[in-house]
Amino acid sequence: QVQLVESGGGLVQPGGSLRLSCAASGTIFSIYVMSWYRQAPGEKREYVATISRDGDTNYADSVKGRFTISRDNAKNTIYLHMNSLKPEDTAVYYCYVFASTVTGGAVRGYWGQGAQITVSS
C-alpha cells in the first residue's frame, strides 16, 4: 500500500504564493507519473499538472506560467509551487501518483488526502 501525505495548504491573498508538498510512503517499488488535481467548491475535480519520473512536465492552461511542478525522487515527494494566485485557484488540491509496490507488480493510482488552498483578500 502507498500513502500520500499532503502539506502546505492555507490562506493567501491574491497575487501571493504558496508551495504544496506530497510525500509518498509505504511499500513502494517504483513511482511513475505524479500529478496534481484540484476541486473547487461545487465544481468537478480538474487536472492541474503532471511530472514524469524523468522530470517531463505538463500543465493545464489555467495554471501554465504561474504554477511549477517538481519532484525529489530521493524523498519520494512532489511539489507544486504556486505563484500569482487568483481567487479562482481556491480549491482542495490533491496529489495523484501511479506506483508499483513490488517488482513486476501492477501499477496503480493513489490519491492524497487533499490540501485546502484559499485565495482571498
VEXBA-354196 format. One record per residue (C-alpha): residue number from 1; residue in three letters; x, y, z. Coordinates in steps of 0.02 Angstrom, whole numbers. Layout:
// VEXBA-354196
(r NUM; ala; (X; Y; Z))
...
//
This chain:
// VEXBA-354196
(r 1; gln; (0; 0; 0))
(r 2; val; (54; 178; -38))
(r 3; gln; (8; 328; 69))
(r 4; leu; (16; 507; 7))
(r 5; val; (26; 646; 136))
(r 6; glu; (-1; 824; 78))
(r 7; ser; (53; 981; 168))
(r 8; gly; (70; 1168; 135))
(r 9; gly; (-110; 1221; 115))
(r 10; gly; (-177; 1382; 188))
(r 11; leu; (-244; 1556; 158))
(r 12; val; (-157; 1679; 44))
(r 13; gln; (-201; 1847; -34))
(r 14; pro; (-223; 1867; -222))
(r 15; gly; (-55; 1882; -306))
(r 16; gly; (31; 1784; -169))
(r 17; ser; (125; 1619; -174))
(r 18; leu; (117; 1451; -88))
(r 19; arg; (201; 1282; -104))
(r 20; leu; (114; 1116; -84))
(r 21; ser; (206; 954; -45))
(r 22; cys; (152; 775; -68))
(r 23; ala; (258; 640; 12))
(r 24; ala; (236; 457; -34))
(r 25; ser; (270; 321; 94))
(r 26; gly; (233; 138; 124))
(r 27; thr; (278; -9; 15))
(r 28; ile; (346; 68; -145))
(r 29; phe; (445; -18; -279))
(r 30; ser; (436; 116; -413))
(r 31; ile; (345; 281; -434))
(r 32; tyr; (295; 331; -610))
(r 33; val; (188; 479; -659))
(r 34; met; (144; 601; -519))
(r 35; ser; (7; 731; -538))
(r 36; trp; (-91; 869; -452))
(r 37; tyr; (-279; 891; -466))
(r 38; arg; (-395; 1016; -383))
(r 39; gln; (-578; 1030; -342))
(r 40; ala; (-660; 1198; -310))
(r 41; pro; (-820; 1213; -207))
(r 42; gly; (-967; 1148; -308))
(r 43; glu; (-855; 1103; -455))
(r 44; lys; (-788; 943; -530))
(r 45; arg; (-611; 889; -495))
(r 46; glu; (-493; 953; -629))
(r 47; tyr; (-317; 916; -687))
(r 48; val; (-179; 1039; -639))
(r 49; ala; (-6; 970; -679))
(r 50; thr; (96; 812; -707))
(r 51; ile; (278; 764; -691))
(r 52; ser; (355; 602; -754))
(r 53; arg; (490; 502; -667))
(r 54; asp; (614; 580; -788))
(r 55; gly; (558; 757; -749))
(r 56; asp; (449; 794; -900))
(r 57; thr; (307; 911; -853))
(r 58; asn; (135; 960; -916))
(r 59; tyr; (13; 1093; -857))
(r 60; ala; (-168; 1140; -876))
(r 61; asp; (-191; 1301; -973))
(r 62; ser; (-268; 1384; -821))
(r 63; val; (-107; 1372; -721))
(r 64; lys; (27; 1374; -856))
(r 65; gly; (157; 1508; -822))
(r 66; arg; (103; 1526; -639))
(r 67; phe; (123; 1352; -564))
(r 68; thr; (276; 1239; -566))
(r 69; ile; (276; 1054; -527))
(r 70; ser; (436; 970; -468))
(r 71; arg; (492; 812; -381))
(r 72; asp; (627; 749; -265))
(r 73; asn; (648; 565; -307))
(r 74; ala; (760; 534; -156))
(r 75; lys; (618; 589; -41))
(r 76; asn; (475; 517; -146))
(r 77; thr; (399; 690; -141))
(r 78; ile; (321; 806; -268))
(r 79; tyr; (290; 992; -252))
(r 80; leu; (176; 1120; -328))
(r 81; his; (245; 1297; -325))
(r 82; met; (101; 1418; -349))
(r 83; asn; (133; 1600; -395))
(r 84; ser; (19; 1744; -441))
(r 85; leu; (-126; 1658; -356))
(r 86; lys; (-302; 1707; -402))
(r 87; pro; (-467; 1685; -309))
(r 88; glu; (-517; 1557; -441))
(r 89; asp; (-370; 1450; -383))
(r 90; thr; (-464; 1419; -221))
(r 91; ala; (-490; 1231; -208))
(r 92; val; (-440; 1072; -121))
(r 93; tyr; (-282; 1011; -205))
(r 94; tyr; (-248; 825; -221))
(r 95; cys; (-91; 734; -273))
(r 96; tyr; (-111; 577; -377))
(r 97; val; (29; 453; -401))
(r 98; phe; (50; 298; -508))
(r 99; ala; (161; 171; -422))
(r 100; ser; (201; -13; -408))
(r 101; thr; (227; -94; -238))
(r 102; val; (326; -248; -291))
(r 103; thr; (442; -290; -434))
(r 104; gly; (340; -341; -585))
(r 105; gly; (181; -291; -497))
(r 106; ala; (35; -190; -561))
(r 107; val; (46; -2; -574))
(r 108; arg; (-96; 80; -479))
(r 109; gly; (-156; 254; -443))
(r 110; tyr; (-156; 327; -267))
(r 111; trp; (-236; 488; -203))
(r 112; gly; (-178; 606; -67))
(r 113; gln; (-298; 668; 67))
(r 114; gly; (-311; 842; -6))
(r 115; ala; (-247; 1013; 48))
(r 116; gln; (-357; 1168; 56))
(r 117; ile; (-295; 1322; -35))
(r 118; thr; (-396; 1480; -9))
(r 119; val; (-353; 1638; -108))
(r 120; ser; (-446; 1786; -37))
(r 121; ser; (-420; 1966; 16))
//
